[in-house]
Amino acid sequence: MKGLLSIKSYRHLFFGQFFSDFGAFFDIIAINILISYIWGLGPAYNAALLVVFSLPVVFIGPVTAVWVDRLPKKAVMLTCDIVRAVIALSLVWVGNIYVLFVLVFFKVLFGAMFDPARQSTIRYTVPENYLLHASTMSQIMTNSVKIVAPAAGSALLLFINPSSLFIFESAGFLLSAFFVFGIPTFEEKKSKILRSGNSFLHEFKEGFGYIRTNSILFFAIFFLSAGMFIVFLQEALITPWAKTMGFGKAEFGYIVSASGLGMVIGAVALGKWPFWNKNPMKIMLFSGFLTGFFVCSFGLGVLDLLVLPKIMWISIFFLTGIISSGAYVPFGYILQKETLPEVMGRVSGASNSIINLSVFLGPMAGGVLAATFSMSFVFIASGLLLTIYAIVVHFYIQRNPERFRREVSVMEKATI
């Protein structure tokens, strides 16, 4: 970590990501509290919020990613930060759920442009041998913010109303812009496989085509997206679950913080002991297998079949966070290792679209199931499905091991 932060360009990108994510996680907590606690709306609106978060990434992200690859990455990130700062500040005065959804949609849209630009910039700011550590640090950063932002937000809720938290979100985006502005100018190479004469439509398709031609990247995205669909069947119900289990609006932040802390610890461990880098799919599946059991426990809690004190429930979220890092960190490493920097925007946008399609469909399906059956049914069914899914995929890999061995990365091929 110390070696990475000594690189000026990466250091500015690192802190730019920190403050960008800081603002984003303030947003999630504040909006969920507004919906469930202040406005008193039901679980369907929490599920709708996740859909609104997913729509820009799923349907518009791959299109904007083409422009990200064409335009200077630094300028893209700066523009996205400033626009999101303005949108976040306007959320302070929102008083209607539908207006809130519109503003969130556009804020996420510019976030969907920021992330591919950031992903592309990583490859220009660190040497090849630092990629694993840079990818791990990025995951650690994201999950560290999941601790800092909700904890700070929960503390501030003792003194201010939830709407005022959006001011801090806006400030986070402005600080991100400040650090991004400090990234030294770097030369961006033109893609050798995507020539300047290619049409916009051709370049749009190329992100998906690139994934299809790299088997380890293709299967990592496929398995993660399917797993995310199962997880997000119940993800939108976490806030109503916390309310049902007697957690106050300030205590809700402790749940998110515990999960984030667990993910940070898991990511640090995976970065320190990268035993998984030759076969990252195995650790991803093991993560899904164990996570399913914990998700089931939430449903048992609603039914009073598993009665635990609040500190124990928070501990379960903490353990779930540790385990779930086994899915996100290896995937981030695969994405960086197997993608050329000059097409990272398109590939990152395409992969985000595929994965977030699961995030888009999962809450809708979960909301319908919760309304048709019950909240406990969704937790128990999705947990069992996730565990069984991991087992099935594990046996598939055992029968087809050659498809999941780590390939020589595209960057390594270029040097042979």
DOBA-181274 format. One record per residue (C-alpha): x, y, z. Coordinates in steps of 0.2 Angstrom, whole numbers, plus 5000, padded with zeros to 4 digits. Layout:
# residues N
<node c1="X" c2="Y" c3="Z"/>
...
# end
This chain:
# residues 416
<node c1="5000" c2="5000" c3="5000"/>
<node c1="5014" c2="5012" c3="5005"/>
<node c1="5022" c2="5009" c3="4988"/>
<node c1="5006" c2="5012" c3="4978"/>
<node c1="5003" c2="5029" c3="4987"/>
<node c1="5020" c2="5035" c3="4983"/>
<node c1="5015" c2="5036" c3="4965"/>
<node c1="5007" c2="5053" c3="4963"/>
<node c1="4995" c2="5049" c3="4950"/>
<node c1="4988" c2="5034" c3="4959"/>
<node c1="4988" c2="5043" c3="4976"/>
<node c1="4976" c2="5057" c3="4968"/>
<node c1="4965" c2="5044" c3="4960"/>
<node c1="4964" c2="5034" c3="4977"/>
<node c1="4958" c2="5049" c3="4987"/>
<node c1="4947" c2="5055" c3="4973"/>
<node c1="4938" c2="5038" c3="4974"/>
<node c1="4938" c2="5039" c3="4993"/>
<node c1="4928" c2="5055" c3="4993"/>
<node c1="4917" c2="5050" c3="4978"/>
<node c1="4912" c2="5034" c3="4987"/>
<node c1="4910" c2="5043" c3="5003"/>
<node c1="4897" c2="5054" c3="4996"/>
<node c1="4888" c2="5040" c3="4987"/>
<node c1="4886" c2="5030" c3="5003"/>
<node c1="4879" c2="5045" c3="5013"/>
<node c1="4866" c2="5045" c3="4999"/>
<node c1="4861" c2="5027" c3="5002"/>
<node c1="4858" c2="5028" c3="5020"/>
<node c1="4849" c2="5045" c3="5020"/>
<node c1="4837" c2="5040" c3="5006"/>
<node c1="4833" c2="5023" c3="5014"/>
<node c1="4829" c2="5032" c3="5031"/>
<node c1="4819" c2="5045" c3="5022"/>
<node c1="4808" c2="5031" c3="5013"/>
<node c1="4806" c2="5019" c3="5028"/>
<node c1="4807" c2="5030" c3="5044"/>
<node c1="4802" c2="5048" c3="5038"/>
<node c1="4790" c2="5046" c3="5025"/>
<node c1="4784" c2="5029" c3="5031"/>
<node c1="4783" c2="5020" c3="5014"/>
<node c1="4783" c2="5001" c3="5012"/>
<node c1="4796" c2="4989" c3="5006"/>
<node c1="4790" c2="4991" c3="4988"/>
<node c1="4798" c2="5008" c3="4988"/>
<node c1="4815" c2="5002" c3="4995"/>
<node c1="4815" c2="4989" c3="4981"/>
<node c1="4810" c2="5003" c3="4968"/>
<node c1="4825" c2="5013" c3="4974"/>
<node c1="4837" c2="4999" c3="4970"/>
<node c1="4829" c2="4998" c3="4953"/>
<node c1="4832" c2="5016" c3="4950"/>
<node c1="4850" c2="5014" c3="4956"/>
<node c1="4852" c2="5000" c3="4943"/>
<node c1="4843" c2="5007" c3="4927"/>
<node c1="4857" c2="5019" c3="4922"/>
<node c1="4871" c2="5007" c3="4924"/>
<node c1="4861" c2="4993" c3="4915"/>
<node c1="4854" c2="5002" c3="4900"/>
<node c1="4864" c2="5018" c3="4898"/>
<node c1="4881" c2="5014" c3="4906"/>
<node c1="4887" c2="5003" c3="4891"/>
<node c1="4883" c2="5018" c3="4879"/>
<node c1="4891" c2="5031" c3="4889"/>
<node c1="4906" c2="5020" c3="4891"/>
<node c1="4910" c2="5022" c3="4873"/>
<node c1="4912" c2="5040" c3="4876"/>
<node c1="4922" c2="5037" c3="4891"/>
<node c1="4935" c2="5028" c3="4880"/>
<node c1="4935" c2="5042" c3="4867"/>
<node c1="4936" c2="5056" c3="4879"/>
<node c1="4950" c2="5061" c3="4891"/>
<node c1="4947" c2="5051" c3="4907"/>
<node c1="4952" c2="5065" c3="4919"/>
<node c1="4940" c2="5077" c3="4911"/>
<node c1="4926" c2="5064" c3="4912"/>
<node c1="4929" c2="5061" c3="4931"/>
<node c1="4929" c2="5080" c3="4934"/>
<node c1="4913" c2="5083" c3="4925"/>
<node c1="4904" c2="5068" c3="4934"/>
<node c1="4910" c2="5074" c3="4951"/>
<node c1="4904" c2="5092" c3="4948"/>
<node c1="4887" c2="5087" c3="4941"/>
<node c1="4884" c2="5074" c3="4955"/>
<node c1="4888" c2="5088" c3="4968"/>
<node c1="4875" c2="5099" c3="4961"/>
<node c1="4862" c2="5085" c3="4961"/>
<node c1="4866" c2="5079" c3="4978"/>
<node c1="4864" c2="5097" c3="4985"/>
<node c1="4847" c2="5098" c3="4977"/>
<node c1="4841" c2="5082" c3="4986"/>
<node c1="4841" c2="5093" c3="5002"/>
<node c1="4824" c2="5100" c3="4997"/>
<node c1="4816" c2="5085" c3="4989"/>
<node c1="4799" c2="5081" c3="4997"/>
<node c1="4792" c2="5069" c3="4984"/>
<node c1="4797" c2="5051" c3="4982"/>
<node c1="4795" c2="5052" c3="4963"/>
<node c1="4806" c2="5068" c3="4961"/>
<node c1="4819" c2="5059" c3="4972"/>
<node c1="4819" c2="5044" c3="4960"/>
<node c1="4822" c2="5056" c3="4945"/>
<node c1="4837" c2="5065" c3="4954"/>
<node c1="4844" c2="5048" c3="4960"/>
<node c1="4843" c2="5042" c3="4942"/>
<node c1="4853" c2="5056" c3="4935"/>
<node c1="4866" c2="5055" c3="4949"/>
<node c1="4869" c2="5037" c3="4946"/>
<node c1="4870" c2="5040" c3="4927"/>
<node c1="4885" c2="5051" c3="4930"/>
<node c1="4892" c2="5039" c3="4942"/>
<node c1="4890" c2="5026" c3="4928"/>
<node c1="4902" c2="5036" c3="4918"/>
<node c1="4914" c2="5040" c3="4932"/>
<node c1="4918" c2="5022" c3="4937"/>
<node c1="4924" c2="5016" c3="4919"/>
<node c1="4935" c2="5031" c3="4918"/>
<node c1="4942" c2="5027" c3="4935"/>
<node c1="4945" c2="5009" c3="4930"/>
<node c1="4954" c2="5014" c3="4914"/>
<node c1="4964" c2="5027" c3="4924"/>
<node c1="4971" c2="5013" c3="4936"/>
<node c1="4980" c2="5005" c3="4921"/>
<node c1="4988" c2="5021" c3="4917"/>
<node c1="4994" c2="5025" c3="4934"/>
<node c1="5002" c2="5009" c3="4941"/>
<node c1="5014" c2="4996" c3="4933"/>
<node c1="5008" c2="4979" c3="4928"/>
<node c1="5015" c2="4971" c3="4944"/>
<node c1="5005" c2="4982" c3="4955"/>
<node c1="4988" c2="4978" c3="4948"/>
<node c1="4983" c2="4965" c3="4960"/>
<node c1="4987" c2="4977" c3="4975"/>
<node c1="4979" c2="4991" c3="4966"/>
<node c1="4963" c2="4981" c3="4963"/>
<node c1="4963" c2="4975" c3="4981"/>
<node c1="4965" c2="4993" c3="4988"/>
<node c1="4951" c2="4999" c3="4977"/>
<node c1="4940" c2="4986" c3="4985"/>
<node c1="4947" c2="4990" c3="5002"/>
<node c1="4943" c2="5008" c3="4999"/>
<node c1="4925" c2="5005" c3="4994"/>
<node c1="4921" c2="4995" c3="5009"/>
<node c1="4931" c2="5006" c3="5021"/>
<node c1="4919" c2="5020" c3="5015"/>
<node c1="4905" c2="5009" c3="5019"/>
<node c1="4910" c2="5010" c3="5037"/>
<node c1="4915" c2="5028" c3="5038"/>
<node c1="4900" c2="5035" c3="5029"/>
<node c1="4886" c2="5026" c3="5038"/>
<node c1="4894" c2="5028" c3="5055"/>
<node c1="4897" c2="5047" c3="5052"/>
<node c1="4879" c2="5048" c3="5045"/>
<node c1="4872" c2="5039" c3="5060"/>
<node c1="4881" c2="5050" c3="5072"/>
<node c1="4875" c2="5066" c3="5063"/>
<node c1="4857" c2="5060" c3="5063"/>
<node c1="4857" c2="5063" c3="5082"/>
<node c1="4859" c2="5081" c3="5078"/>
<node c1="4852" c2="5085" c3="5061"/>
<node c1="4838" c2="5078" c3="5050"/>
<node c1="4842" c2="5065" c3="5036"/>
<node c1="4840" c2="5078" c3="5022"/>
<node c1="4855" c2="5088" c3="5028"/>
<node c1="4866" c2="5073" c3="5025"/>
<node c1="4865" c2="5077" c3="5007"/>
<node c1="4875" c2="5092" c3="5010"/>
<node c1="4890" c2="5081" c3="5015"/>
<node c1="4887" c2="5070" c3="5000"/>
<node c1="4889" c2="5085" c3="4989"/>
<node c1="4905" c2="5090" c3="4998"/>
<node c1="4912" c2="5073" c3="4995"/>
<node c1="4910" c2="5074" c3="4976"/>
<node c1="4918" c2="5091" c3="4977"/>
<node c1="4933" c2="5085" c3="4986"/>
<node c1="4934" c2="5070" c3="4974"/>
<node c1="4935" c2="5083" c3="4960"/>
<node c1="4949" c2="5092" c3="4969"/>
<node c1="4960" c2="5076" c3="4970"/>
<node c1="4955" c2="5071" c3="4952"/>
<node c1="4961" c2="5088" c3="4946"/>
<node c1="4978" c2="5084" c3="4953"/>
<node c1="4981" c2="5068" c3="4943"/>
<node c1="4995" c2="5072" c3="4931"/>
<node c1="4991" c2="5072" c3="4913"/>
<node c1="4995" c2="5055" c3="4905"/>
<node c1="4995" c2="5049" c3="4887"/>
<node c1="4980" c2="5038" c3="4882"/>
<node c1="4984" c2="5025" c3="4869"/>
<node c1="4972" c2="5022" c3="4854"/>
<node c1="4966" c2="5005" c3="4854"/>
<node c1="4974" c2="4993" c3="4841"/>
<node c1="4959" c2="4982" c3="4840"/>
<node c1="4947" c2="4997" c3="4839"/>
<node c1="4952" c2="5009" c3="4825"/>
<node c1="4947" c2="5027" c3="4823"/>
<node c1="4936" c2="5022" c3="4808"/>
<node c1="4924" c2="5011" c3="4818"/>
<node c1="4907" c2="5017" c3="4821"/>
<node c1="4899" c2="5021" c3="4838"/>
<node c1="4888" c2="5006" c3="4836"/>
<node c1="4903" c2="4995" c3="4833"/>
<node c1="4913" c2="5002" c3="4848"/>
<node c1="4897" c2="4999" c3="4858"/>
<node c1="4896" c2="4981" c3="4854"/>
<node c1="4915" c2="4979" c3="4856"/>
<node c1="4914" c2="4979" c3="4875"/>
<node c1="4902" c2="4964" c3="4875"/>
<node c1="4912" c2="4956" c3="4861"/>
<node c1="4928" c2="4958" c3="4871"/>
<node c1="4921" c2="4949" c3="4886"/>
<node c1="4914" c2="4935" c3="4875"/>
<node c1="4932" c2="4931" c3="4868"/>
<node c1="4940" c2="4930" c3="4885"/>
<node c1="4933" c2="4914" c3="4894"/>
<node c1="4939" c2="4918" c3="4912"/>
<node c1="4932" c2="4935" c3="4911"/>
<node c1="4916" c2="4929" c3="4903"/>
<node c1="4913" c2="4916" c3="4916"/>
<node c1="4917" c2="4927" c3="4930"/>
<node c1="4904" c2="4940" c3="4925"/>
<node c1="4891" c2="4926" c3="4922"/>
<node c1="4893" c2="4918" c3="4938"/>
<node c1="4894" c2="4934" c3="4948"/>
<node c1="4879" c2="4941" c3="4939"/>
<node c1="4868" c2="4926" c3="4943"/>
<node c1="4874" c2="4926" c3="4961"/>
<node c1="4870" c2="4945" c3="4962"/>
<node c1="4852" c2="4941" c3="4956"/>
<node c1="4850" c2="4929" c3="4970"/>
<node c1="4857" c2="4941" c3="4983"/>
<node c1="4847" c2="4956" c3="4977"/>
<node c1="4831" c2="4946" c3="4979"/>
<node c1="4832" c2="4951" c3="4997"/>
<node c1="4844" c2="4966" c3="4997"/>
<node c1="4830" c2="4979" c3="4996"/>
<node c1="4822" c2="4971" c3="5011"/>
<node c1="4837" c2="4974" c3="5023"/>
<node c1="4830" c2="4991" c3="5029"/>
<node c1="4812" c2="4984" c3="5032"/>
<node c1="4820" c2="4969" c3="5040"/>
<node c1="4830" c2="4980" c3="5052"/>
<node c1="4814" c2="4990" c3="5057"/>
<node c1="4805" c2="4974" c3="5060"/>
<node c1="4819" c2="4967" c3="5071"/>
<node c1="4818" c2="4983" c3="5082"/>
<node c1="4833" c2="4993" c3="5075"/>
<node c1="4831" c2="5011" c3="5076"/>
<node c1="4836" c2="5023" c3="5061"/>
<node c1="4853" c2="5027" c3="5070"/>
<node c1="4856" c2="5009" c3="5073"/>
<node c1="4853" c2="5004" c3="5055"/>
<node c1="4870" c2="5012" c3="5051"/>
<node c1="4878" c2="5000" c3="5062"/>
<node c1="4872" c2="4986" c3="5052"/>
<node c1="4879" c2="4993" c3="5036"/>
<node c1="4895" c2="4998" c3="5045"/>
<node c1="4898" c2="4980" c3="5052"/>
<node c1="4895" c2="4973" c3="5034"/>
<node c1="4908" c2="4986" c3="5027"/>
<node c1="4921" c2="4982" c3="5041"/>
<node c1="4919" c2="4964" c3="5037"/>
<node c1="4922" c2="4967" c3="5019"/>
<node c1="4937" c2="4978" c3="5022"/>
<node c1="4945" c2="4964" c3="5033"/>
<node c1="4942" c2="4951" c3="5020"/>
<node c1="4949" c2="4962" c3="5006"/>
<node c1="4965" c2="4965" c3="5016"/>
<node c1="4967" c2="4947" c3="5020"/>
<node c1="4965" c2="4942" c3="5001"/>
<node c1="4977" c2="4956" c3="4997"/>
<node c1="4990" c2="4950" c3="5010"/>
<node c1="4988" c2="4931" c3="5005"/>
<node c1="4984" c2="4930" c3="4987"/>
<node c1="4983" c2="4911" c3="4986"/>
<node c1="4968" c2="4913" c3="4976"/>
<node c1="4975" c2="4922" c3="4961"/>
<node c1="4978" c2="4907" c3="4950"/>
<node c1="4960" c2="4901" c3="4952"/>
<node c1="4949" c2="4915" c3="4958"/>
<node c1="4933" c2="4907" c3="4954"/>
<node c1="4935" c2="4894" c3="4968"/>
<node c1="4935" c2="4908" c3="4981"/>
<node c1="4921" c2="4917" c3="4973"/>
<node c1="4910" c2="4901" c3="4974"/>
<node c1="4915" c2="4897" c3="4992"/>
<node c1="4910" c2="4915" c3="4996"/>
<node c1="4893" c2="4912" c3="4989"/>
<node c1="4891" c2="4895" c3="4997"/>
<node c1="4893" c2="4902" c3="5015"/>
<node c1="4884" c2="4919" c3="5012"/>
<node c1="4868" c2="4909" c3="5008"/>
<node c1="4868" c2="4902" c3="5026"/>
<node c1="4868" c2="4919" c3="5033"/>
<node c1="4855" c2="4926" c3="5022"/>
<node c1="4843" c2="4911" c3="5028"/>
<node c1="4846" c2="4916" c3="5046"/>
<node c1="4838" c2="4933" c3="5043"/>
<node c1="4822" c2="4925" c3="5037"/>
<node c1="4822" c2="4914" c3="5052"/>
<node c1="4824" c2="4929" c3="5063"/>
<node c1="4808" c2="4937" c3="5056"/>
<node c1="4799" c2="4921" c3="5060"/>
<node c1="4806" c2="4921" c3="5078"/>
<node c1="4814" c2="4904" c3="5075"/>
<node c1="4831" c2="4912" c3="5078"/>
<node c1="4830" c2="4924" c3="5092"/>
<node c1="4847" c2="4934" c3="5094"/>
<node c1="4851" c2="4951" c3="5103"/>
<node c1="4855" c2="4965" c3="5091"/>
<node c1="4874" c2="4964" c3="5094"/>
<node c1="4873" c2="4946" c3="5087"/>
<node c1="4864" c2="4951" c3="5072"/>
<node c1="4877" c2="4965" c3="5069"/>
<node c1="4890" c2="4951" c3="5071"/>
<node c1="4882" c2="4941" c3="5057"/>
<node c1="4882" c2="4955" c3="5045"/>
<node c1="4900" c2="4957" c3="5050"/>
<node c1="4904" c2="4939" c3="5045"/>
<node c1="4894" c2="4941" c3="5030"/>
<node c1="4905" c2="4955" c3="5024"/>
<node c1="4921" c2="4946" c3="5027"/>
<node c1="4914" c2="4931" c3="5017"/>
<node c1="4907" c2="4942" c3="5003"/>
<node c1="4924" c2="4950" c3="4999"/>
<node c1="4929" c2="4933" c3="4992"/>
<node c1="4917" c2="4937" c3="4977"/>
<node c1="4921" c2="4955" c3="4974"/>
<node c1="4940" c2="4956" c3="4976"/>
<node c1="4944" c2="4942" c3="4964"/>
<node c1="4932" c2="4948" c3="4951"/>
<node c1="4940" c2="4966" c3="4952"/>
<node c1="4957" c2="4958" c3="4949"/>
<node c1="4951" c2="4947" c3="4934"/>
<node c1="4943" c2="4963" c3="4926"/>
<node c1="4959" c2="4973" c3="4928"/>
<node c1="4971" c2="4958" c3="4923"/>
<node c1="4962" c2="4953" c3="4908"/>
<node c1="4957" c2="4969" c3="4900"/>
<node c1="4968" c2="4981" c3="4889"/>
<node c1="4968" c2="4999" c3="4896"/>
<node c1="4962" c2="5007" c3="4880"/>
<node c1="4946" c2="4997" c3="4880"/>
<node c1="4943" c2="4997" c3="4899"/>
<node c1="4929" c2="5009" c3="4898"/>
<node c1="4919" c2="4999" c3="4886"/>
<node c1="4923" c2="4982" c3="4895"/>
<node c1="4920" c2="4989" c3="4912"/>
<node c1="4903" c2="4997" c3="4906"/>
<node c1="4898" c2="4981" c3="4898"/>
<node c1="4902" c2="4971" c3="4913"/>
<node c1="4893" c2="4983" c3="4925"/>
<node c1="4878" c2="4982" c3="4914"/>
<node c1="4877" c2="4963" c3="4914"/>
<node c1="4880" c2="4962" c3="4933"/>
<node c1="4868" c2="4976" c3="4937"/>
<node c1="4855" c2="4969" c3="4926"/>
<node c1="4854" c2="4956" c3="4940"/>
<node c1="4853" c2="4971" c3="4953"/>
<node c1="4839" c2="4978" c3="4942"/>
<node c1="4829" c2="4962" c3="4941"/>
<node c1="4832" c2="4955" c3="4958"/>
<node c1="4824" c2="4969" c3="4969"/>
<node c1="4808" c2="4968" c3="4958"/>
<node c1="4807" c2="4949" c3="4959"/>
<node c1="4811" c2="4951" c3="4978"/>
<node c1="4797" c2="4964" c3="4981"/>
<node c1="4784" c2="4954" c3="4971"/>
<node c1="4789" c2="4938" c3="4981"/>
<node c1="4788" c2="4948" c3="4998"/>
<node c1="4771" c2="4955" c3="4994"/>
<node c1="4765" c2="4938" c3="4988"/>
<node c1="4772" c2="4927" c3="5001"/>
<node c1="4782" c2="4936" c3="5015"/>
<node c1="4798" c2="4944" c3="5019"/>
<node c1="4805" c2="4929" c3="5028"/>
<node c1="4801" c2="4918" c3="5013"/>
<node c1="4812" c2="4929" c3="5002"/>
<node c1="4827" c2="4928" c3="5014"/>
<node c1="4826" c2="4909" c3="5017"/>
<node c1="4822" c2="4905" c3="4998"/>
<node c1="4836" c2="4917" c3="4992"/>
<node c1="4849" c2="4910" c3="5005"/>
<node c1="4845" c2="4892" c3="5000"/>
<node c1="4846" c2="4896" c3="4982"/>
<node c1="4863" c2="4905" c3="4983"/>
<node c1="4870" c2="4890" c3="4993"/>
<node c1="4864" c2="4877" c3="4981"/>
<node c1="4869" c2="4888" c3="4966"/>
<node c1="4887" c2="4888" c3="4972"/>
<node c1="4887" c2="4869" c3="4975"/>
<node c1="4881" c2="4866" c3="4957"/>
<node c1="4893" c2="4878" c3="4949"/>
<node c1="4907" c2="4870" c3="4959"/>
<node c1="4904" c2="4853" c3="4952"/>
<node c1="4903" c2="4861" c3="4935"/>
<node c1="4920" c2="4868" c3="4937"/>
<node c1="4926" c2="4851" c3="4943"/>
<node c1="4920" c2="4843" c3="4927"/>
<node c1="4927" c2="4857" c3="4916"/>
<node c1="4943" c2="4863" c3="4924"/>
<node c1="4952" c2="4869" c3="4908"/>
<node c1="4939" c2="4882" c3="4906"/>
<node c1="4943" c2="4890" c3="4922"/>
<node c1="4962" c2="4890" c3="4923"/>
<node c1="4969" c2="4908" c3="4923"/>
<node c1="4973" c2="4913" c3="4905"/>
<node c1="4988" c2="4923" c3="4901"/>
<node c1="4982" c2="4941" c3="4902"/>
<node c1="4980" c2="4952" c3="4887"/>
<node c1="4994" c2="4963" c3="4893"/>
<node c1="5006" c2="4948" c3="4895"/>
<node c1="5002" c2="4942" c3="4878"/>
<node c1="5007" c2="4959" c3="4871"/>
<node c1="5024" c2="4957" c3="4879"/>
<node c1="5027" c2="4940" c3="4872"/>
# end
